[in-house]
Amino acid sequence: MASELNKHTMKSTPNNLLNALHEVRQKILVQHGLEVTINITIHNWNSTLHLAGVVLQDMTGSHKKDWLSGHLEIPDKLGKGTLHCFEATGLGVNKGLCITIYKHTDRRKHSHTPSRTSTKRFGPVAMAINQIHAVLYNLYGVTARIKIESEVSCTNEWNEKDHPEINEEFIAETLSAIRTGTKWTEQIEEVRFSPTHGRKYFKLLGPNTEFKISCLLDKPS
């Protein structure tokens, strides 16, 4: 993995990934009026612990004040090595962004290959999301899980008065527009915490990609 990284990483500005993340957020906000959080998770980091920390630092750029970073060690319950978690959570202009790298000291190395799906007919948002995957692979040689989420309120009085466009029809149209040209599938889940409180999740699922609109179902009191 270290030799692969020599081919892929540290050969352009350290903010290429940040640029791609902010581009996705901006496109979703402008085209669909939704603010989103983005979580990038890299499982089974194949190189050294030191390089995991270096790469995370490179991903987040030089403005350390805009990130809260940490390293957590979790002993394996079976006594087989240790799970290391390197995480950076965005602050300020990067609020809502999170990058996590997991490394287990007793796991076999796995090769990572990028998705070969054609993106010629992707819509602008799906294309921007795919660009994040491309940056991660081209610069760091990794395949990551990307989760994008927007939380909205669908049924309370405040929403109906000030944001009448946020309803299930709007959500369905938004997901349909985002998945244009892809083979991503749609999924709906509803979770009830009580007769008056719950959430409904509208998801798009693609290769290492999840786009989710989380709809609050709280009824007005």
Secondary structure as GFF3:
##gff-version 3
##sequence-region A 1 221
A	DSSP	alpha_helix	2	8	.	.	.	ID=ss1
A	DSSP	alpha_helix	16	32	.	.	.	ID=ss2
A	DSSP	beta_strand	37	42	.	.	.	ID=ss3
A	DSSP	alpha_helix	49	60	.	.	.	ID=ss4
A	DSSP	three_ten_helix	64	66	.	.	.	ID=ss5
A	DSSP	beta_strand	67	75	.	.	.	ID=ss6
A	DSSP	beta_strand	82	90	.	.	.	ID=ss7
A	DSSP	three_ten_helix	92	94	.	.	.	ID=ss8
A	DSSP	beta_strand	97	104	.	.	.	ID=ss9
A	DSSP	alpha_helix	124	140	.	.	.	ID=ss10
A	DSSP	beta_strand	145	153	.	.	.	ID=ss11
A	DSSP	alpha_helix	157	162	.	.	.	ID=ss12
A	DSSP	alpha_helix	168	178	.	.	.	ID=ss13
A	DSSP	beta_strand	185	194	.	.	.	ID=ss14
A	DSSP	beta_strand	197	206	.	.	.	ID=ss15
A	DSSP	beta_strand	209	216	.	.	.	ID=ss16
###
